[in-house]
Amino acid sequence: MSHTTLISTEILAAHLGDWTVVDCRFDLSNDGWGREQYAAGHIPGAVFFDLDRDLSAPGGKAGGAQGRHPWPSEEQVARVMGAAGIDAATNVVAYDDQGGAIAARLWYVLLAHGHERVAVLDGGIAKWMAEGRPLETAVPAVAPRTFGGRLRPGWVVTKEELRVPDPQRLVFDARAPERYRGETESVDPRAGHVPGAVNAPFAANLTGGPQPVLRSPEDLRAHYAALGAESREPIVYCGSGVTACHDLLALRRAGLGGRLYAGSWSEWSSNPDLPIENG
């Protein structure tokens, strides 16, 4: 697989059975919803990854010291990927029903562990279904493999690193503008944003319409260049380190770089000693 950001429904359809496909659908308000949707119908051959259990470390919760979706350990990543039949030679395609907002978390987890053979399905299952492509309900039998990836230094930024003042640092907040400004906060302990952060909502990476896809590389390059990403590599965060990965996917599609603050606002806002800004 030469694709390291996106893959089209047409190309995936031509390679069903050749690649490992992962259904990443998830609903924050209903932790069983994604698996229910998977059971009702998924792309043929797809396995299911649960955001809470498979792509996050245990113990995540609102107001918790580690945030709602803590970054998984190397041991957990190796166990989950190996059980799904993923090793260094496996081509992986991740999809969801939110324009890649959840699937991008798997994409970044794999990239951060040195696995470049991964792409997000552009348009997700919504586009797949709109094109009349097949679904199935059977759970595939998977032969376990050994996943030997190790976390690459610098790919995941910690709270301790981010709290050290740096006037040259560029930080992106991928949440909706009203949450960034501190006008509303229904999930995390405090409203606002990390001081100095620039709002870069992940929704701005997508086109409109019922089956949104990522904007063109040229559009994304202009969008992120206007936010300063051509001269400085941004650190990106969101509510809990999930949709921030969508910004990182868009940045890579634009030919730019970026790194993830995994604890994100759910971790930062839970510590009353850390400063916040509003507006």
Rosetta blueprint (number, residue, H / E / L):
1 M L
2 S L
3 H L
4 T L
5 T L
6 L E
7 I E
8 S L
9 T H
10 E H
11 I H
12 L H
13 A H
14 A H
15 H L
16 L E
17 G L
18 D L
19 W E
20 T E
21 V E
22 V E
23 D E
24 C L
25 R L
26 F L
27 D L
28 L L
29 S L
30 N L
31 D L
32 G L
33 W H
34 G H
35 R H
36 E H
37 Q H
38 Y H
39 A H
40 A H
41 G L
42 H E
43 I L
44 P L
45 G L
46 A L
47 V E
48 F E
49 F L
50 D L
51 L L
52 D L
53 R L
54 D L
55 L L
56 S L
57 A L
58 P L
59 G L
60 G L
61 K L
62 A L
63 G L
64 G L
65 A L
66 Q L
67 G L
68 R L
69 H L
70 P L
71 W L
72 P L
73 S L
74 E H
75 E H
76 Q H
77 V H
78 A H
79 R H
80 V H
81 M H
82 G H
83 A H
84 A L
85 G L
86 I L
87 D L
88 A L
89 A L
90 T L
91 N L
92 V E
93 V E
94 A E
95 Y E
96 D L
97 D L
98 Q L
99 G L
100 G L
101 A L
102 I L
103 A H
104 A H
105 R H
106 L H
107 W H
108 Y H
109 V H
110 L H
111 L H
112 A H
113 H L
114 G L
115 H L
116 E L
117 R L
118 V E
119 A E
120 V E
121 L E
122 D L
123 G L
124 G H
125 I H
126 A H
127 K H
128 W H
129 M H
130 A H
131 E L
132 G L
133 R L
134 P L
135 L L
136 E E
137 T L
138 A L
139 V L
140 P L
141 A L
142 V L
143 A L
144 P L
145 R L
146 T L
147 F L
148 G L
149 G L
150 R L
151 L L
152 R L
153 P L
154 G L
155 W L
156 V E
157 V E
158 T L
159 K H
160 E H
161 E H
162 L H
163 R L
164 V L
165 P L
166 D L
167 P L
168 Q L
169 R L
170 L L
171 V E
172 F E
173 D E
174 A L
175 R L
176 A L
177 P H
178 E H
179 R H
180 Y H
181 R L
182 G L
183 E L
184 T L
185 E L
186 S L
187 V L
188 D L
189 P L
190 R L
191 A L
192 G L
193 H E
194 V L
195 P L
196 G L
197 A L
198 V E
199 N E
200 A L
201 P L
202 F H
203 A H
204 A H
205 N H
206 L E
207 T L
208 G L
209 G L
210 P L
211 Q L
212 P L
213 V L
214 L E
215 R L
216 S L
217 P H
218 E H
219 D H
220 L H
221 R H
222 A H
223 H H
224 Y H
225 A H
226 A H
227 L L
228 G L
229 A L
230 E L
231 S L
232 R L
233 E L
234 P L
235 I E
236 V E
237 Y E
238 C L
239 G L
240 S L
241 G L
242 V L
243 T L
244 A H
245 C H
246 H H
247 D H
248 L H
249 L H
250 A H
251 L H
252 R H
253 R H
254 A L
255 G L
256 L L
257 G L
258 G L
259 R E
260 L E
261 Y E
262 A L
263 G L
264 S H
265 W H
266 S H
267 E H
268 W H
269 S L
270 S L
271 N L
272 P L
273 D L
274 L L
275 P L
276 I L
277 E E
278 N L
279 G L
